[in-house]
């Protein structure tokens, strides 16, 4: 059985996703001091496993598509990669080290991965706008059922598991981040974008059954995320279309020798 790298557990802390980095001059990107890229050997026990400690980064079971998504902090729908069909069954393990004595954040490691993709995979891309189906998160007629955060509060967010349900709670979170977390936590079938018009930071809690469970093997106690958002948050997921920025792969090669 394949293990998911970001399996949710009780009390797992979450961070609001950041927007994909704008394209810039790759020569200015920070680079790893040493990096080894090897084709994964043996059965896959982990897919897209991310582990870092100090200056060391280890990635396990990443396809090229997964490496690009990690490097640019993309969701699946934000990457157009028709030219990667030849790579779909090839997985890599990456062992890399940043400057000795440093402890880069995940976002800092991502910039180094961008440089690695350019140098070792000869990666080229461009960005484009693509119209696609989305869920627009809007306020229901009765208004939101959560409160604005106090001024002295700081961001904190947690995922948890309650039986078949996932739950998430947060303090000092924006609506844009909430939209991202709803899509990531409950596995809805479209991107979720914020159209609430609420510009502050808020405290909230929501619990619902992930869509892959709710639709595949429904149980009487399940709670649809669409119902939960209305009843618990006073919001609504409205099916719409929107232009979403995507990263389009122009060229990628097998990685150069270590």
N, C-alpha and C positions, 0 to 999 in steps of 0.2 A: 504494500500500500504506500503511495507517495505521501510524503509529509509536506504540508504547506508551510512555507517559511514564516508566514505572519498569522499563524493560527491564533485565534482570540482566546484568551484565558481570563479568568476572573482577576480584575485589578490590573489588566494590561494598560499601560499608559499610551495615549495617542497624541500625535502632533498634527496640527492643521497642515494639510498639504500646501506646498508653495507652488506658484505658477511656474510653467516651464520657462527655462532661461532663454532670453532672447539670443539669437545667433550673433556671435561676435568673432573676433579674430582668434583662431585656435592657437596661434603662436603665443598668445598671452595667457593661455590656460596653465594652471599649475600642473606639474607632471609627477608621477611616481618616480622614486629613485630606482626601484627595481620592480619588475612585473613579469610573472610567468603565466602563460596562457596554455592550457593543455585540454585536449578532448577528454571528457569525462569517461573513465573506464568502469566497466561493471554496471550492475543495475542501478537505476536512479532511486536513491532513498530520499533525496531532497530535491525539490525544484525551486530555483531562485532563492537559495539560502544565502542570506547576508550576515556576515559576522565581522566585526571590527574590534580591535583592541589596541589602544595607543596609536602607533603609526602603521599598524598592520591591518590589511583588509583581505578577507577571504570570501570569494563568491563561489557557490557550488551549484552545479546544474543549471547554468544560464545558457539559453540559446542566444543567437545574435540579436534577435528581436528583444529578448529580455534584457540584454546588456544595454541596448539603446534606450529602452524604457527606464531602466535604472539610472543611466547616465543623465538623462534629460528630465527625469521625474515625471514621466508620462503615464497616463492611463491607457488601457488597451485601445480605446476608440480614438486616441490622439495620434496614433502612429499608422501611416500608410506604407506598407512594406511588401507590395506584390513581388518585388524582385528578390525576396528572401526565401522563396519556395524551396530552393536547393539546400537551405540551411535548417529546414523545419525539424529534422530528426537528429541534428547535431547539437550536443550540449558541451559547454566548456566549464572548467574550473579555473578561477583566477586567484593567484596568490600575489599580493603586491605590498610594497612598503613605501610609505611617504617619507619625508625627511625625518631622519632619526631624532628622537626626542620630542616629536610633535604628536598631537592627538587630534587629528582632523574630525570635524563633524561629518555627518552623512552627506550634507550638501557640499562640503568641501571635497569629500571623496568623489562625489559625482562629477565635479569639474575635472578631476584627474582622470576619471573614466572617459570623459569626453575626449581628452587629449590622447588617451590610449586607443580609443576607437579610430581616431584620425591616423595615428602613427602606425598601428599594427593591423588595422582592418581596411585602411585607405577609405574611410567612411566619408561620404558626401551626402548632403541633404539640402532641402529647402523647406520653407514653411508656406502653408496655404490655408485659406478659409474654405470650409466644407459645410454645406447645409446638411443637417441630420436631425432625426427625431430626438427630442429631449423631454425631460420632465421639468417644467418650470415650477419652482417652489414659490407659492403665493400664499397670502394671508387669507384665511377663511372669513366669512361674513361676521362671525362673532368676535374676531380679533384674536391675537396670540394669547396662549395660555402659559406664558413664561414671563419672567421679569428681566429688566435691564440690570446689568451687573453694577454693583457699587464701584465708585471711582477708584477705591484703593484695592480692588480685587485684581488678581493676576490670573493668566490663563492656566487652566488645568483641565485635562480631559482623560476619561477612562472608558475602555471597552470592558465588557463582562459577558458572562454566559449564565443563563438561567434556564435550565432544561433545554428545550429545543430553540429557545429564543436567544438573541443577542440584545444587549442593551448598551447604550452609551450615555454618558453624562458629562457635562462640561460646565466650567465657569469662565466668564469673560471671553466667549467665543463669538465670532462674527457669523452672520447668516451665510456668507460665501463659504466659510469653512464648514458650517453645518451641512450645507448642500453636498459638499464633497464627502463628508463623513457618512451621510445617509446612503449615498451611492456605494461607497466602499464597504460599509458594515452590513447592509441588508441585500446587496447583490441585485439591485433592480436592473431591468433590461435596457435602460437608456441612461445617458449622462443626466445628472441632476444639476440645474443651474439656479442661482438665486435671483428671484424677481419679486421679493417681498417688499422692497423699498425700505427695509429696516436697516439703518446704517450704524447702529450702536453695537455694543457687545452684550451678550446675554447669558443667563444661567438656565440650564434645562436638563431634562432627563427623558429618555424614550426607550421603550422596549418593544420588540416585534420579532416575528419569525422571519428569517432570511428567505428570500423569494425562491431559492432553489429547493428548500424544504417545503415551503408552503404550496408550491405548484406541483412538485413531484410526488410527495407523499403526505397530503394534508391530514392533520389530526384535529379533533374537535376543539382542543385548547389553543390552537394556533391563532396568532394575531397578525393579520396582514399589515405590512408597513404602511400601506395607503390609509387604512383605518387608523392605525396608531398615530400617524402624523396629524390627522384631523382631530382625533379625540384627546391625544395627550399634549399636542403642541398648538392646536388651533391653526394649523397650516394645511396646505393641500398640494399634491403633486399633479400638475395640470399638463396633459400631453400636448406638446407644441413642437415646432421646428425652430432651429436656431443655427446661426453660423458659428462654428467652432474652429479654432485654430488647430491645425494638425501639422505634424512633422512628416515630410515625404522623403523616403529613402531614394536617393538618386544612384548611389553606387556603394557597394560594400564587397570586400574580398575575404577569402580565408585568411586568418591571421598569420602574420609573418613569424618566422622562427623565434623562439625564446632567446 
